[in-house]
Amino acid sequence: EAVERKLRVTVTTPVAREINYVLTALGSVESLHDPTISAETSGQIISIDIAEGDAVVAQQTLAAMDNTLHAIEAAKADAELGRQAVVLENQRQEVARLQRLASSKSVSPDQLEDQQAELAMLEAQRNVARQELQRARYMESKARIVAPQAGLISRRHISVGDYVTTGTPLFDLVSVDRLRARLAFPERELAAISIGKKVRLVSPAAPDTLAVGQVTSINPQIKVNNRAVEVTVEFDNPGGWLPGASADATLVVQSKPRGR
């Protein structure tokens, strides 16, 4: 005797999905901006306000030098500018007096011209004194070391008490808001890669986050040692990514709707 069996059938609406043709590669993550902050003047380090690993914002104070000598130079330049201003004002009054006398023929033209030339020279000297004051104040401000941009302090090269000169490295700073990955693809895949291609990245250093970027440059030279082409991808940090981390990349070569 036949046994009747019932089967339950569920009907769903078909959904078109894309089929992605992809390439995969390994690479490393770098910061787009990683400046070394160096001393712009000479002096002794008297304070350090940050430590390695600290996050800083643009123009935040990182350290300070003893600025006693620079302050003295600024004060001297300020005093000299004041003296030049007094001398210049006196000469202007003298020229004005001679001009009044010249209108009544009470002074020779040569004497007036000489005093006018002296006035022009004093004006030039005043301008030089003004520039010297600006330079002295600028150098005084450089005793305060500030961050040129936001980022993380990756290394500190100095300690309190160190005497540094112009050009001495003080801190290494890395920006982490915007990153780039350098990826190596086989040379046979070069024709499928172009600027602007979408790339998905994952990293063991941040396993819970996915980064999405675009190809921004393709090295025009194939590496001889591994026959690979280097591709640079820039992306916004999705959180937790750091320069130096490794990255697994998936480059979307082409997307096609399923069934076509």
GROMACS elastic network, one bead per residue, 0.5 to 0.9 nm:
[ bonds ]
;  ai    aj funct       b0    kb
   12    15     6  0.89450   500
   16   257     6  0.66039   500
   16   258     6  0.61871   500
   16   259     6  0.82224   500
   17   256     6  0.84581   500
   17   257     6  0.57643   500
   17   258     6  0.55198   500
   17   259     6  0.88783   500
   18   255     6  0.61175   500
   18   256     6  0.53222   500
   18   258     6  0.54252   500
   19   254     6  0.82453   500
   19   255     6  0.56111   500
   19   256     6  0.51753   500
   19   257     6  0.59325   500
   19   258     6  0.57600   500
   20   252     6  0.64040   500
   20   253     6  0.73951   500
   20   254     6  0.58545   500
   20   256     6  0.65290   500
   20   257     6  0.87285   500
   21   251     6  0.84933   500
   21   252     6  0.60100   500
   21   253     6  0.54675   500
   21   254     6  0.51494   500
   21   255     6  0.62787   500
   21   256     6  0.82521   500
   22   250     6  0.62581   500
   22   251     6  0.53326   500
   22   253     6  0.51785   500
   22   254     6  0.70911   500
   22   255     6  0.87985   500
   23   185     6  0.81307   500
   23   189     6  0.80248   500
   23   192     6  0.89347   500
   23   249     6  0.81078   500
   23   250     6  0.56628   500
   23   251     6  0.50669   500
   23   252     6  0.66250   500
   23   253     6  0.68801   500
   24   185     6  0.76154   500
   24   248     6  0.73288   500
   24   249     6  0.55189   500
   24   251     6  0.62080   500
   24   252     6  0.89504   500
   25   183     6  0.61967   500
   25   184     6  0.60529   500
   25   185     6  0.58327   500
   25   186     6  0.86046   500
   25   247     6  0.84500   500
   25   248     6  0.60543   500
   25   249     6  0.52381   500
   25   250     6  0.67241   500
   25   251     6  0.81856   500
   26   182     6  0.84193   500
   26   183     6  0.57264   500
   26   184     6  0.63840   500
   26   185     6  0.81103   500
   26   246     6  0.73936   500
   26   247     6  0.58353   500
   26   249     6  0.60627   500
   27   181     6  0.63271   500
   27   182     6  0.53204   500
   27   184     6  0.63984   500
   27   245     6  0.87134   500
   27   246     6  0.58033   500
   27   247     6  0.52055   500
   27   248     6  0.65605   500
   27   249     6  0.74884   500
   28   180     6  0.84195   500
   28   181     6  0.54506   500
   28   182     6  0.55941   500
   28   183     6  0.69229   500
   28   243     6  0.79919   500
   28   244     6  0.61745   500
   28   245     6  0.57862   500
   28   247     6  0.55622   500
   28   248     6  0.86186   500
   29   179     6  0.69170   500
   29   180     6  0.57518   500
   29   182     6  0.66034   500
   29   241     6  0.83955   500
   29   242     6  0.72401   500
   29   243     6  0.50847   500
   29   244     6  0.52242   500
   29   245     6  0.53339   500
   29   246     6  0.61062   500
   29   247     6  0.66909   500
   30    33     6  0.86786   500
   30    34     6  0.88336   500
   30   176     6  0.87584   500
   30   179     6  0.59001   500
   30   180     6  0.53142   500
   30   181     6  0.60142   500
   30   182     6  0.77276   500
   30   242     6  0.77468   500
   30   244     6  0.58987   500
   30   245     6  0.79207   500
   31    34     6  0.60959   500
   31   174     6  0.61944   500
   31   175     6  0.58134   500
   31   176     6  0.61129   500
   31   177     6  0.85271   500
   31   178     6  0.69488   500
   31   180     6  0.62399   500
   31   181     6  0.86667   500
   31   242     6  0.79696   500
   31   243     6  0.55025   500
   31   244     6  0.84127   500
   32   174     6  0.81553   500
   32   175     6  0.68133   500
   32   176     6  0.79684   500
   32   177     6  0.89534   500
   32   178     6  0.63981   500
   32   179     6  0.54190   500
   32   180     6  0.62690   500
   32   234     6  0.83438   500
   33   151     6  0.88940   500
   33   173     6  0.81275   500
   33   174     6  0.60941   500
   33   175     6  0.54864   500
   33   176     6  0.83339   500
   33   178     6  0.84521   500
   33   179     6  0.84585   500
   34   151     6  0.86202   500
   34   172     6  0.70317   500
   34   173     6  0.53550   500
   34   175     6  0.61444   500
   35   148     6  0.86636   500
   35   171     6  0.85758   500
   35   172     6  0.62128   500
   35   173     6  0.55893   500
   35   174     6  0.68256   500
   35   175     6  0.88086   500
   36   169     6  0.64831   500
   36   170     6  0.73137   500
   36   171     6  0.58423   500
   36   173     6  0.61846   500
   36   174     6  0.88010   500
   37   145     6  0.84564   500
   37   146     6  0.86031   500
   37   147     6  0.76782   500
   37   148     6  0.80737   500
   37   167     6  0.88754   500
   37   168     6  0.86157   500
   37   169     6  0.60529   500
   37   170     6  0.56194   500
   37   171     6  0.51290   500
   37   172     6  0.61143   500
   37   173     6  0.72153   500
   38   145     6  0.87126   500
   38   166     6  0.74175   500
   38   167     6  0.52533   500
   38   168     6  0.52576   500
   38   170     6  0.51381   500
   38   171     6  0.70456   500
   38   172     6  0.89029   500
   39    42     6  0.71014   500
   39    43     6  0.89639   500
   39   142     6  0.79499   500
   39   143     6  0.84429   500
   39   145     6  0.75936   500
   39   164     6  0.70467   500
   39   165     6  0.64890   500
   39   166     6  0.50036   500
   39   167     6  0.51277   500
   39   168     6  0.52930   500
   39   169     6  0.65119   500
   39   170     6  0.65843   500
   40   139     6  0.80512   500
   40   142     6  0.61677   500
   40   143     6  0.80497   500
   40   145     6  0.86291   500
   40   165     6  0.76935   500
   40   167     6  0.62120   500
   40   168     6  0.81939   500
   41   139     6  0.68314   500
   41   140     6  0.87252   500
   41   142     6  0.63890   500
   41   143     6  0.69387   500
   41   164     6  0.79920   500
   41   165     6  0.60063   500
   41   167     6  0.78034   500
   42    65     6  0.82260   500
   42   143     6  0.80792   500
   42   163     6  0.74231   500
   42   164     6  0.55086   500
   42   166     6  0.54786   500
   42   167     6  0.88858   500
   42   168     6  0.89071   500
   43    65     6  0.56470   500
   43    66     6  0.59283   500
   43    67     6  0.71811   500
   43    69     6  0.88969   500
   43   143     6  0.75002   500
   43   162     6  0.84197   500
   43   163     6  0.55745   500
   43   164     6  0.56294   500
   43   165     6  0.65994   500
   43   166     6  0.88638   500
   44    64     6  0.84621   500
   44    65     6  0.52409   500
   44    66     6  0.55283   500
   44    67     6  0.85146   500
   44   160     6  0.79262   500
   44   161     6  0.59355   500
   44   162     6  0.56135   500
   44   164     6  0.62037   500
   44   165     6  0.88469   500
   45    48     6  0.76593   500
   45    63     6  0.73365   500
   45    64     6  0.59215   500
   45    66     6  0.64410   500
   45   143     6  0.88118   500
   45   158     6  0.80360   500
   45   159     6  0.71607   500
   45   160     6  0.51537   500
   45   161     6  0.52022   500
   45   162     6  0.54564   500
   45   163     6  0.62500   500
   45   164     6  0.74107   500
   46    63     6  0.77558   500
   46    64     6  0.58755   500
   46    65     6  0.53030   500
   46    66     6  0.60231   500
   46   159     6  0.87481   500
   46   160     6  0.54242   500
   46   161     6  0.59993   500
   46   162     6  0.82068   500
   47    62     6  0.86092   500
   47    63     6  0.54415   500
   47    64     6  0.53031   500
   47    65     6  0.70951   500
   47    66     6  0.89502   500
   47   159     6  0.83551   500
   47   160     6  0.57743   500
   47   161     6  0.83000   500
   48    51     6  0.80492   500
   48    61     6  0.86845   500
   48    62     6  0.60724   500
   48    64     6  0.65941   500
   48   158     6  0.86626   500
   48   159     6  0.74858   500
   48   160     6  0.66764   500
   49    61     6  0.69848   500
   49    62     6  0.51913   500
   49    63     6  0.55417   500
   49    64     6  0.84063   500
   50    53     6  0.86814   500
   50    54     6  0.64414   500
   50    55     6  0.87575   500
   50    56     6  0.84600   500
   50    61     6  0.84395   500
   50    62     6  0.57863   500
   50    63     6  0.75830   500
   50   153     6  0.81123   500
   50   156     6  0.88519   500
   51    54     6  0.57011   500
   51    62     6  0.88993   500
   51   153     6  0.71353   500
   51   154     6  0.88850   500
   51   155     6  0.82274   500
   51   156     6  0.71574   500
   52    55     6  0.88445   500
   52   152     6  0.78771   500
   52   153     6  0.51194   500
   52   154     6  0.55168   500
   52   155     6  0.54176   500
   52   156     6  0.61332   500
   52   171     6  0.88197   500
   53   152     6  0.58527   500
   53   153     6  0.51299   500
   53   154     6  0.57090   500
   53   155     6  0.77506   500
   54   151     6  0.84634   500
   54   152     6  0.56101   500
   54   153     6  0.55441   500
   54   154     6  0.81185   500
   55   150     6  0.75150   500
   55   151     6  0.57183   500
   55   153     6  0.65146   500
   56    59     6  0.85696   500
   56    60     6  0.64382   500
   56    61     6  0.88028   500
   56    62     6  0.85195   500
   56   147     6  0.71589   500
   56   149     6  0.79837   500
   56   150     6  0.54478   500
   56   151     6  0.55798   500
   56   152     6  0.61191   500
   56   153     6  0.74443   500
   57    60     6  0.55910   500
   57   147     6  0.68637   500
   57   148     6  0.83699   500
   57   149     6  0.61749   500
   57   151     6  0.66172   500
   57   152     6  0.88593   500
   58    61     6  0.89243   500
   58   146     6  0.76055   500
   58   147     6  0.52681   500
   58   148     6  0.54120   500
   58   151     6  0.81599   500
   59    62     6  0.87712   500
   59   145     6  0.86567   500
   59   146     6  0.50179   500
   59   148     6  0.58544   500
   59   149     6  0.68442   500
   59   150     6  0.82609   500
   60   145     6  0.84161   500
   60   146     6  0.52410   500
   60   147     6  0.54294   500
   60   148     6  0.82397   500
   60   149     6  0.86268   500
   60   150     6  0.86064   500
   61    64     6  0.77682   500
   61   144     6  0.67934   500
   61   145     6  0.58666   500
   61   147     6  0.66233   500
   62   144     6  0.78147   500
   62   145     6  0.55819   500
   62   146     6  0.53168   500
   62   147     6  0.66388   500
   62   171     6  0.86992   500
   63   143     6  0.84960   500
   63   144     6  0.62909   500
   63   145     6  0.52152   500
   63   146     6  0.72315   500
   64    67     6  0.84187   500
   64   142     6  0.87047   500
   64   143     6  0.56931   500
   64   145     6  0.58094   500
   64   146     6  0.88206   500
   65   142     6  0.84497   500
   65   144     6  0.63590   500
   65   145     6  0.79425   500
   65   163     6  0.87547   500
   65   164     6  0.88970   500
   66    69     6  0.80148   500
   66    70     6  0.86842   500
   66   143     6  0.67554   500
   66   144     6  0.89655   500
   67    70     6  0.51938   500
   67    71     6  0.60027   500
   67    72     6  0.86309   500
   67   139     6  0.89692   500
   67   140     6  0.62313   500
   67   141     6  0.84633   500
   67   142     6  0.86961   500
   67   143     6  0.57236   500
   67   144     6  0.85448   500
   68    71     6  0.51316   500
   68    72     6  0.62878   500
   68    73     6  0.87535   500
   68   140     6  0.86353   500
   69    72     6  0.50794   500
   69    73     6  0.62607   500
   69    74     6  0.86441   500
   69   140     6  0.84442   500
   70    73     6  0.50433   500
   70    74     6  0.61474   500
   70    75     6  0.85965   500
   70   136     6  0.66831   500
   70   137     6  0.77070   500
   70   139     6  0.65662   500
   70   141     6  0.86610   500
   70   143     6  0.82862   500
   71    74     6  0.50509   500
   71    75     6  0.61655   500
   71    76     6  0.86400   500
   71   136     6  0.78947   500
   71   137     6  0.77550   500
   71   139     6  0.89598   500
   71   140     6  0.60768   500
   72    75     6  0.50694   500
   72    76     6  0.61908   500
   72    77     6  0.86122   500
   72   136     6  0.89966   500
   73    76     6  0.50872   500
   73    77     6  0.61450   500
   73    78     6  0.85465   500
   73   133     6  0.84142   500
   73   136     6  0.60557   500
   73   137     6  0.83530   500
   73   140     6  0.84903   500
   74    77     6  0.50890   500
   74    78     6  0.60926   500
   74    79     6  0.86348   500
   74   132     6  0.84420   500
   74   133     6  0.60444   500
   74   134     6  0.82760   500
   74   135     6  0.82666   500
   74   137     6  0.55898   500
   74   138     6  0.89540   500
   74   139     6  0.86539   500
   74   140     6  0.73298   500
   75    78     6  0.50400   500
   75    79     6  0.62153   500
   75    80     6  0.86284   500
   75   133     6  0.83018   500
   75   136     6  0.84921   500
   75   137     6  0.89353   500
   76    79     6  0.51315   500
   76    80     6  0.61574   500
   76    81     6  0.86091   500
   76   133     6  0.83039   500
   77    80     6  0.50621   500
   77    81     6  0.61431   500
   77    82     6  0.86360   500
   77   129     6  0.67863   500
   77   130     6  0.79180   500
   77   132     6  0.61878   500
   77   134     6  0.85490   500
   77   136     6  0.70428   500
   77   137     6  0.89414   500
   78    81     6  0.51746   500
   78    82     6  0.63457   500
   78    83     6  0.88052   500
   78   129     6  0.81811   500
   78   130     6  0.81018   500
   78   132     6  0.86225   500
   78   133     6  0.58342   500
   79    82     6  0.50487   500
   79    83     6  0.62854   500
   79    84     6  0.86818   500
   80    83     6  0.50222   500
   80    84     6  0.61426   500
   80    85     6  0.85575   500
   80   126     6  0.88080   500
   80   129     6  0.65997   500
   80   130     6  0.87981   500
   80   133     6  0.85864   500
   81    84     6  0.50743   500
   81    85     6  0.61725   500
   81    86     6  0.88198   500
   81   126     6  0.64663   500
   81   127     6  0.85870   500
   81   128     6  0.87242   500
   81   129     6  0.51757   500
   81   130     6  0.60385   500
   81   132     6  0.85837   500
   81   133     6  0.74326   500
   82    85     6  0.50946   500
   82    86     6  0.64797   500
   82    87     6  0.88568   500
   82   126     6  0.89297   500
   82   129     6  0.89372   500
   83    86     6  0.52606   500
   83    87     6  0.63465   500
   83    88     6  0.85689   500
   83   126     6  0.89049   500
   84    87     6  0.51580   500
   84    88     6  0.59585   500
   84    89     6  0.85206   500
   84   122     6  0.74714   500
   84   123     6  0.84468   500
   84   125     6  0.72734   500
   84   126     6  0.54066   500
   84   129     6  0.74610   500
   85    88     6  0.51080   500
   85    89     6  0.61331   500
   85    90     6  0.86926   500
   85   122     6  0.89009   500
   85   123     6  0.86866   500
   85   126     6  0.65995   500
   86    89     6  0.51785   500
   86    90     6  0.62938   500
   86    91     6  0.87055   500
   87    90     6  0.52020   500
   87    91     6  0.62783   500
   87    92     6  0.87245   500
   87   122     6  0.76273   500
   88    91     6  0.51034   500
   88    92     6  0.62205   500
   88    93     6  0.87242   500
   88   119     6  0.68532   500
   88   122     6  0.58052   500
   88   123     6  0.65608   500
   88   126     6  0.75807   500
   89    92     6  0.50582   500
   89    93     6  0.63313   500
   89    94     6  0.86943   500
   90    93     6  0.51818   500
   90    94     6  0.62945   500
   90    95     6  0.87906   500
   91    95     6  0.61858   500
   91    96     6  0.85516   500
   91   115     6  0.76592   500
   91   116     6  0.85220   500
   91   118     6  0.77134   500
   91   119     6  0.58755   500
   91   122     6  0.81009   500
   92    95     6  0.51506   500
   92    96     6  0.61403   500
   92    97     6  0.85825   500
   92   115     6  0.89911   500
   92   116     6  0.84699   500
   92   119     6  0.66031   500
   93    96     6  0.50618   500
   93    97     6  0.61718   500
   93    98     6  0.87110   500
   94    97     6  0.50654   500
   94    98     6  0.62751   500
   94    99     6  0.86111   500
   94   115     6  0.76699   500
   95    98     6  0.51069   500
   95    99     6  0.60937   500
   95   100     6  0.86764   500
   95   112     6  0.69041   500
   95   113     6  0.89789   500
   95   115     6  0.60928   500
   95   116     6  0.62550   500
   95   119     6  0.76669   500
   96    99     6  0.50714   500
   96   100     6  0.63820   500
   96   101     6  0.87828   500
   97   100     6  0.52379   500
   97   101     6  0.64112   500
   97   102     6  0.86504   500
   98   102     6  0.59004   500
   98   103     6  0.86216   500
   98   106     6  0.85424   500
   98   107     6  0.68015   500
   98   111     6  0.82226   500
   98   112     6  0.60186   500
   98   115     6  0.84169   500
   99   103     6  0.63935   500
   99   107     6  0.84567   500
   99   112     6  0.69752   500
  100   103     6  0.54275   500
  100   104     6  0.71609   500
  100   106     6  0.87344   500
  101   104     6  0.53953   500
  101   105     6  0.63089   500
  101   106     6  0.50345   500
  101   107     6  0.57488   500
  101   108     6  0.89659   500
  102   106     6  0.56371   500
  102   107     6  0.51483   500
  102   108     6  0.68998   500
  102   109     6  0.70556   500
  102   112     6  0.76258   500
  103   106     6  0.75649   500
  103   107     6  0.85330   500
  104   107     6  0.79944   500
  105   108     6  0.70860   500
  105   109     6  0.86720   500
  107   110     6  0.84863   500
  107   111     6  0.69350   500
  107   112     6  0.73402   500
  108   111     6  0.54040   500
  108   112     6  0.66531   500
  108   113     6  0.88546   500
  109   112     6  0.51579   500
  109   113     6  0.61402   500
  109   114     6  0.86186   500
  110   113     6  0.50580   500
  110   114     6  0.61277   500
  110   115     6  0.86975   500
  111   114     6  0.51378   500
  111   115     6  0.63880   500
  111   116     6  0.86705   500
  112   115     6  0.52283   500
  112   116     6  0.61550   500
  112   117     6  0.86390   500
  113   117     6  0.61091   500
  113   118     6  0.85265   500
  114   117     6  0.51490   500
  114   118     6  0.62340   500
  114   119     6  0.86722   500
  115   119     6  0.61424   500
  115   120     6  0.86997   500
  116   120     6  0.63268   500
  116   121     6  0.86993   500
  117   120     6  0.51082   500
  117   121     6  0.62901   500
  117   122     6  0.86804   500
  118   121     6  0.50950   500
  118   122     6  0.62089   500
  118   123     6  0.86397   500
  119   122     6  0.51068   500
  119   123     6  0.61813   500
  119   124     6  0.86932   500
  120   123     6  0.50806   500
  120   124     6  0.63387   500
  120   125     6  0.87310   500
  121   124     6  0.51235   500
  121   125     6  0.62746   500
  121   126     6  0.86602   500
  122   126     6  0.60831   500
  122   127     6  0.85968   500
  123   126     6  0.50250   500
  123   127     6  0.62900   500
  123   128     6  0.87154   500
  124   127     6  0.50867   500
  124   128     6  0.63071   500
  124   129     6  0.86943   500
  125   128     6  0.50149   500
  125   129     6  0.61995   500
  125   130     6  0.86154   500
  126   129     6  0.50142   500
  126   130     6  0.61894   500
  126   131     6  0.87056   500
  127   131     6  0.62973   500
  127   132     6  0.86496   500
  128   131     6  0.51032   500
  128   132     6  0.61977   500
  128   133     6  0.87066   500
  129   133     6  0.62694   500
  129   134     6  0.87215   500
  130   133     6  0.51826   500
  130   134     6  0.63808   500
  130   135     6  0.87319   500
  131   134     6  0.50489   500
  131   135     6  0.61635   500
  131   136     6  0.85971   500
  132   135     6  0.50460   500
  132   136     6  0.60956   500
  132   137     6  0.85835   500
  133   136     6  0.50543   500
  133   137     6  0.61240   500
  133   138     6  0.84372   500
  134   137     6  0.52071   500
  134   138     6  0.60332   500
  134   139     6  0.86460   500
  135   139     6  0.61907   500
  135   140     6  0.85282   500
  136   139     6  0.52056   500
  136   140     6  0.61263   500
  136   141     6  0.86761   500
  137   141     6  0.61909   500
  137   142     6  0.87717   500
  138   141     6  0.51385   500
  138   142     6  0.65258   500
  139   142     6  0.51134   500
  139   143     6  0.71159   500
  140   143     6  0.57058   500
  140   144     6  0.80662   500
  141   144     6  0.58483   500
  141   145     6  0.84938   500
  142   145     6  0.63422   500
  142   146     6  0.86855   500
  145   170     6  0.89159   500
  146   149     6  0.88414   500
  147   150     6  0.70065   500
  147   151     6  0.85067   500
  147   173     6  0.81467   500
  149   173     6  0.85585   500
  149   175     6  0.78094   500
  150   173     6  0.84866   500
  150   174     6  0.82883   500
  150   175     6  0.64043   500
  150   176     6  0.86229   500
  150   177     6  0.87200   500
  151   173     6  0.62410   500
  151   174     6  0.53073   500
  151   176     6  0.61224   500
  151   177     6  0.77557   500
  152   172     6  0.84893   500
  152   173     6  0.56465   500
  152   174     6  0.53044   500
  152   175     6  0.63327   500
  152   176     6  0.73806   500
  153   156     6  0.73267   500
  153   171     6  0.68913   500
  153   172     6  0.59338   500
  153   174     6  0.65111   500
  154   171     6  0.75914   500
  154   172     6  0.54440   500
  154   173     6  0.56781   500
  154   174     6  0.65288   500
  155   170     6  0.85293   500
  155   171     6  0.56462   500
  155   172     6  0.50114   500
  155   173     6  0.73283   500
  156   159     6  0.81778   500
  156   169     6  0.87636   500
  156   170     6  0.62037   500
  156   172     6  0.65916   500
  157   168     6  0.89893   500
  157   169     6  0.65150   500
  157   170     6  0.50070   500
  157   171     6  0.57620   500
  157   172     6  0.80692   500
  158   161     6  0.86648   500
  158   162     6  0.65710   500
  158   164     6  0.86682   500
  158   169     6  0.81347   500
  158   170     6  0.57854   500
  158   171     6  0.77620   500
  159   162     6  0.57774   500
  160   163     6  0.88221   500
  164   167     6  0.83105   500
  164   168     6  0.59900   500
  164   169     6  0.87346   500
  164   170     6  0.87487   500
  165   168     6  0.56748   500
  166   169     6  0.89336   500
  167   170     6  0.88617   500
  169   172     6  0.79972   500
  174   243     6  0.79730   500
  175   178     6  0.69214   500
  175   179     6  0.78496   500
  175   243     6  0.87326   500
  176   179     6  0.61580   500
  176   236     6  0.85936   500
  176   237     6  0.67156   500
  176   241     6  0.75863   500
  176   242     6  0.65327   500
  176   243     6  0.72852   500
  177   235     6  0.89025   500
  177   236     6  0.61496   500
  177   237     6  0.53264   500
  177   238     6  0.84904   500
  177   239     6  0.85598   500
  178   234     6  0.73513   500
  178   235     6  0.60318   500
  178   237     6  0.56761   500
  179   233     6  0.84509   500
  179   234     6  0.58048   500
  179   235     6  0.55467   500
  179   236     6  0.61900   500
  179   237     6  0.63552   500
  179   241     6  0.85418   500
  179   242     6  0.83411   500
  179   243     6  0.74954   500
  180   213     6  0.85576   500
  180   232     6  0.66366   500
  180   233     6  0.53390   500
  180   235     6  0.60333   500
  180   236     6  0.85130   500
  180   243     6  0.85926   500
  181   201     6  0.88065   500
  181   231     6  0.81363   500
  181   232     6  0.57140   500
  181   233     6  0.51690   500
  181   234     6  0.64618   500
  181   235     6  0.81713   500
  181   246     6  0.86449   500
  181   247     6  0.74248   500
  181   249     6  0.89197   500
  182   230     6  0.65003   500
  182   231     6  0.57683   500
  182   233     6  0.65587   500
  182   247     6  0.89345   500
  183   229     6  0.81057   500
  183   230     6  0.55672   500
  183   231     6  0.51184   500
  183   232     6  0.62880   500
  183   233     6  0.77136   500
  183   247     6  0.83939   500
  183   248     6  0.86856   500
  183   249     6  0.76095   500
  184   187     6  0.89282   500
  184   228     6  0.56906   500
  184   229     6  0.55553   500
  184   231     6  0.63083   500
  184   232     6  0.89807   500
  185   188     6  0.82733   500
  185   189     6  0.67170   500
  185   190     6  0.74980   500
  185   227     6  0.87413   500
  185   228     6  0.53742   500
  185   229     6  0.53714   500
  185   230     6  0.65659   500
  185   231     6  0.73686   500
  186   189     6  0.56486   500
  186   190     6  0.72160   500
  186   226     6  0.82710   500
  186   227     6  0.64388   500
  186   229     6  0.62250   500
  186   230     6  0.89892   500
  187   190     6  0.53207   500
  187   191     6  0.84900   500
  187   222     6  0.70347   500
  187   223     6  0.89109   500
  187   227     6  0.59039   500
  187   229     6  0.55719   500
  188   191     6  0.73253   500
  188   192     6  0.87768   500
  188   227     6  0.88958   500
  188   228     6  0.84978   500
  189   192     6  0.55879   500
  189   193     6  0.69044   500
  189   229     6  0.86928   500
  190   193     6  0.53713   500
  190   194     6  0.81619   500
  190   228     6  0.89461   500
  190   229     6  0.71193   500
  191   194     6  0.77362   500
  192   253     6  0.62851   500
  192   254     6  0.88881   500
  193   196     6  0.89580   500
  193   197     6  0.70098   500
  193   215     6  0.83377   500
  193   218     6  0.83845   500
  193   231     6  0.86881   500
  193   251     6  0.82975   500
  193   253     6  0.69563   500
  194   197     6  0.59401   500
  194   215     6  0.70328   500
  194   216     6  0.86722   500
  194   217     6  0.83465   500
  194   218     6  0.76842   500
  194   253     6  0.88942   500
  195   214     6  0.74912   500
  195   215     6  0.50434   500
  195   216     6  0.55454   500
  195   217     6  0.62780   500
  195   218     6  0.74267   500
  196   213     6  0.88008   500
  196   214     6  0.51672   500
  196   216     6  0.63324   500
  196   217     6  0.87881   500
  197   213     6  0.83985   500
  197   214     6  0.53847   500
  197   215     6  0.53404   500
  197   216     6  0.84597   500
  197   251     6  0.70479   500
  197   252     6  0.67576   500
  197   253     6  0.71597   500
  198   212     6  0.72432   500
  198   213     6  0.59772   500
  198   215     6  0.67142   500
  198   233     6  0.88852   500
  198   250     6  0.85351   500
  198   251     6  0.60445   500
  198   252     6  0.57671   500
  198   253     6  0.80766   500
  199   211     6  0.83707   500
  199   212     6  0.57834   500
  199   213     6  0.52404   500
  199   214     6  0.55772   500
  199   215     6  0.70887   500
  199   233     6  0.74106   500
  199   249     6  0.65167   500
  199   250     6  0.55543   500
  199   252     6  0.62309   500
  200   210     6  0.70535   500
  200   211     6  0.58932   500
  200   213     6  0.64901   500
  200   214     6  0.85610   500
  200   248     6  0.82887   500
  200   249     6  0.56411   500
  200   250     6  0.51233   500
  200   251     6  0.64604   500
  200   252     6  0.81030   500
  201   209     6  0.89478   500
  201   210     6  0.60167   500
  201   211     6  0.50469   500
  201   212     6  0.61468   500
  201   213     6  0.78285   500
  201   247     6  0.62191   500
  201   248     6  0.56061   500
  201   250     6  0.64321   500
  201   251     6  0.87557   500
  202   205     6  0.86964   500
  202   206     6  0.74506   500
  202   207     6  0.67047   500
  202   208     6  0.84851   500
  202   209     6  0.69720   500
  202   210     6  0.54245   500
  202   211     6  0.64558   500
  202   212     6  0.89883   500
  202   246     6  0.86420   500
  202   247     6  0.56259   500
  202   248     6  0.53336   500
  202   249     6  0.66352   500
  202   250     6  0.88031   500
  203   206     6  0.54085   500
  203   207     6  0.57105   500
  203   208     6  0.86940   500
  203   209     6  0.80428   500
  203   210     6  0.80827   500
  203   211     6  0.88566   500
  203   241     6  0.78743   500
  203   245     6  0.70169   500
  203   246     6  0.59483   500
  203   248     6  0.61859   500
  203   249     6  0.88337   500
  204   208     6  0.87370   500
  204   245     6  0.78470   500
  204   246     6  0.71495   500
  204   247     6  0.73879   500
  204   248     6  0.86918   500
  205   240     6  0.77362   500
  205   241     6  0.68258   500
  205   242     6  0.78384   500
  205   245     6  0.62349   500
  205   246     6  0.75128   500
  205   247     6  0.86086   500
  206   209     6  0.58775   500
  206   210     6  0.83449   500
  206   239     6  0.80017   500
  206   240     6  0.57378   500
  206   241     6  0.59346   500
  206   242     6  0.86429   500
  206   245     6  0.88896   500
  207   210     6  0.78630   500
  209   238     6  0.65260   500
  209   239     6  0.71087   500
  209   240     6  0.78409   500
  209   241     6  0.84745   500
  210   238     6  0.69149   500
  211   235     6  0.68633   500
  211   236     6  0.72552   500
  211   237     6  0.68799   500
  211   238     6  0.58558   500
  211   239     6  0.88842   500
  211   241     6  0.89229   500
  212   234     6  0.86152   500
  212   235     6  0.61115   500
  212   236     6  0.75857   500
  212   237     6  0.89683   500
  212   238     6  0.85054   500
  213   216     6  0.89490   500
  213   233     6  0.61031   500
  213   234     6  0.54740   500
  213   236     6  0.72709   500
  214   232     6  0.84606   500
  214   233     6  0.53517   500
  214   234     6  0.59169   500
  214   235     6  0.68830   500
  214   251     6  0.88667   500
  215   218     6  0.76989   500
  215   231     6  0.69200   500
  215   232     6  0.58616   500
  215   234     6  0.67305   500
  215   251     6  0.88137   500
  216   231     6  0.78675   500
  216   232     6  0.57815   500
  216   233     6  0.55001   500
  216   234     6  0.64184   500
  217   230     6  0.86216   500
  217   231     6  0.60161   500
  217   232     6  0.51956   500
  217   233     6  0.72184   500
  218   221     6  0.87261   500
  218   229     6  0.74610   500
  218   230     6  0.61661   500
  218   232     6  0.63397   500
  219   222     6  0.74350   500
  219   229     6  0.64616   500
  219   230     6  0.53471   500
  219   231     6  0.62413   500
  219   232     6  0.80714   500
  220   229     6  0.78375   500
  220   230     6  0.83874   500
  221   224     6  0.88314   500
  221   229     6  0.69855   500
  221   230     6  0.81959   500
  222   226     6  0.85875   500
  222   227     6  0.60013   500
  222   228     6  0.57089   500
  222   229     6  0.50183   500
  222   230     6  0.75789   500
  223   226     6  0.60084   500
  223   227     6  0.51974   500
  223   228     6  0.53980   500
  223   229     6  0.63549   500
  223   230     6  0.79552   500
  224   227     6  0.52523   500
  224   228     6  0.76208   500
  225   228     6  0.81272   500
  226   229     6  0.89077   500
  235   238     6  0.85758   500
  236   239     6  0.87880   500
  237   240     6  0.74461   500
  237   241     6  0.61520   500
  237   242     6  0.84560   500
  238   241     6  0.71221   500
  239   242     6  0.88418   500
  241   245     6  0.74240   500
  242   245     6  0.60559   500
  243   246     6  0.87800   500
  252   255     6  0.72582   500
  256   259     6  0.85416   500
  256   260     6  0.71271   500
  257   260     6  0.60832   500
